Every structure is written in structure tokens, then in C-alpha cells.
Amino acid sequence: MKKILAIIFLLGLSGYAIFQVFAEDNPPVGNTAGEMARDFDLVTLDGESVKLSDYRGKKVILNFWATWCGPCRAEMPEMQEFSESNKEEVVVLALNLTSQESSIDTVREYVEEGGYTFPIILDEDGFFRNYEVMTMPTTFFIDSEGLISYRHLGPMTYELMEEQVKKMN
């Protein structure tokens, strides 16, 4: 009886070891460094459907903002400059908390006045909660594999974006 139990135990242990060798090593989906960035399917200010996964293979700066947020307004020109200077290597996506705005027209007017050319994504249903955004602006630096490399709370500078992008693969 002991031999049979020992054999069953060894077979179970071997099976588990084989499973671990061949199991996929996917990081969990979440909102902190080292986790896979949560995908979305939203619409841009121009009416185009966009998914975060569309940008796999590129470095992404995903910024959560609103027109009524003073620090957001302060960082937008820096984001525009960074986007223009690094468009071959990095995609800047500005996810507007549209559900918190007075209207989409307010967003459109602000973007046009500022001359912002990077994609403005509209969050009309509160998707930002999936990223646990509590403070604005909040920015995620996402590497070319879709992993979050850094989460930044508060306004960004050109230098900060440059520094964080250098750290990404």
C-alpha cells in the first residue's frame, strides 16, 4: 500500500512539474508596474475606434486627464512637444475623462485651441476606474510588450517622459 501511495504521489508531483514547465508565464492584468496594461476599446475625438492593444510593439504613454484639471492643462504642451519629437518610438495617448466633462464640445474646443495632435480618447463610461485613477493627471508608461513600466501621479515634464521612456524596452 505504501508503494502505491508513493507512486501516486510521485506521478502527481511529476505532472505538476511538467505543467509548470509548459504553462504560459503571462503577467497579471492590472494597473501597477510589471503588470499587463488593461486593454480598452474606446473612440477618439475624431470618431475612430482605438484599442490599447493596437499599439503593441510600440512604447505608449497613456495619460488620464480632463479639461478642468489645472495640472493636466500644464502638462499638455510638454506632451505635445514630446509626441512630436518622439513619434517614431513612442505613442502618446490622452484618455479624457469625458464622463466628468460638461460636454464633448468642451474637449474638442480645448484640443483645437491647444493644437494637440496626439490621439485624444474619450472615456464616456468611466473606464478610468479600471486603472484606479483617483488623481489627475495620472500617466502610465507602457512598454512595447504591453507591460506597465511606471505609473506617474501629477503633471509630467518633457524630461520626465524622456527619462521613463529610456527605461522601457
C-alpha positions, 0 to 999 in steps of 0.5 A, a space after each residue: 500500500 505504501 508503494 502505491 501511495 508513493 507512486 501516486 504521489 510521485 506521478 502527481 508531483 511529476 505532472 505538476 512539474 511538467 505543467 509548470 514547465 509548459 504553462 504560459 508565464 503571462 503577467 497579471 492584468 492590472 494597473 501597477 508596474 510589471 503588470 499587463 496594461 488593461 486593454 480598452 476599446 474606446 473612440 477618439 475625438 475624431 470618431 475612430 475606434 482605438 484599442 490599447 492593444 493596437 499599439 503593441 510593439 510600440 512604447 505608449 504613454 497613456 495619460 488620464 486627464 480632463 479639461 478642468 484639471 489645472 495640472 493636466 492643462 500644464 502638462 499638455 504642451 510638454 506632451 505635445 512637444 514630446 509626441 512630436 519629437 518622439 513619434 517614431 518610438 513612442 505613442 502618446 495617448 490622452 484618455 479624457 475623462 469625458 464622463 466628468 466633462 460638461 460636454 464633448 464640445 468642451 474637449 474638442 474646443 480645448 484640443 483645437 485651441 491647444 493644437 494637440 495632435 496626439 490621439 485624444 480618447 474619450 472615456 464616456 463610461 468611466 473606464 478610468 476606474 479600471 486603472 484606479 485613477 483617483 488623481 489627475 493627471 495620472 500617466 502610465 508608461 507602457 512598454 512595447 510588450 504591453 507591460 506597465 513600466 511606471 505609473 506617474 501621479 501629477 503633471 509630467 515634464 518633457 524630461 520626465 517622459 524622456 527619462 521613463 521612456 529610456 527605461 522601457 524596452 
